[in-house]
Amino acid sequence: MIQVLYFARLREALGSAGEPIDAAGLTEVASLLAKLRERGGVCEEALGEGQTFLVAVNQEIAAPETTLRDGDEVAFFPPVTGG
């Protein structure tokens, strides 16, 4: 299982702070995103190609090609600015 977490506007849009996802067949962040987008509706809209968000795997910023393993924690969150 991969523990997926959603933060800020993504949590609000998806109506959930997170969920466990079966890790079978998920080799990288891109494959997880594809699986989530396949749900359609609000998932596809919130995590769609044109949307801006960051991904972290085990609390490290990740790219689409970042490898996933069973037991990983994957967080999706909007970019933040500070000053």
HELIX and SHEET records of a PDB file:
HELIX    1   1 ARG A    9  LEU A   14  1                                   6    
HELIX    2   2 VAL A   29  ARG A   37  1                                   9    
HELIX    3   3 GLY A   41  ALA A   46  1                                   6    
SHEET    1   A 5 GLY A  18  ILE A  21  0                                        
SHEET    2   A 5 ILE A   2  TYR A   6 -1                                        
SHEET    3   A 5 GLU A  73  PHE A  77  1                                        
SHEET    4   A 5 LEU A  54  VAL A  57 -1                                        
SHEET    5   A 5 GLU A  60  ILE A  61 -1                                        
END                                                                             
